[in-house]
Amino acid sequence: MRRDQESESAYYFVDVAQFKSAIDHGQFVEWAWFLDNLYGTPMPDASVYGCTHHLLLEIDVQGAAQIKDRVPGAVIIVLLPPSEEELRDRLRKRGDDESHVEARSVLAATEIAASVELGAIPVVNVNLDDTVDEIVALMLEIIANCA
């Protein structure tokens, strides 16, 4: 949930009470409190689990841990900045204020450590095109080896 935003095609915005009710009723496959906002992925049909269907999510490490609990064979890929300074520069370039840059930088170190504990496959995002190619190759390999 983000304050003062309208629902868009990829997002559905609700107030905190509605979100917490959805959590209590098991309506999310994963959810997280991230930098003062609640985010969640609605529970998909059970048929998306396994080798006949695949579920690709862009989520934080809190959500990844929940997915691993639900689907122990899930493959987690973590996108990493080339360096902490590059992360800070990218956040500034997109217009984030310094307090958010600092909070996100501190959080990134914790998230990276947690992703290692989850056994995530690291992908360093130096160049967007190369990063996309690497992720696509990983996904194709994962699908090809699914048993």
URQUIWO-V959435 format. One record per helix or strand of 3 or more residues. SS is the DSSP state (hx for helix, st for strand). FROM is the first residue (numbers start at 1). LEN is the number of residues. Records with the same first field share a line. If there is no record, write none. Layout:
SS: FROM-LEN / FROM-LEN
This chain:
hx: 16-9 / 46-3 / 61-10 / 84-10 / 98-20 / 128-17
st: 28-7 / 37-6 / 77-5 / 121-5
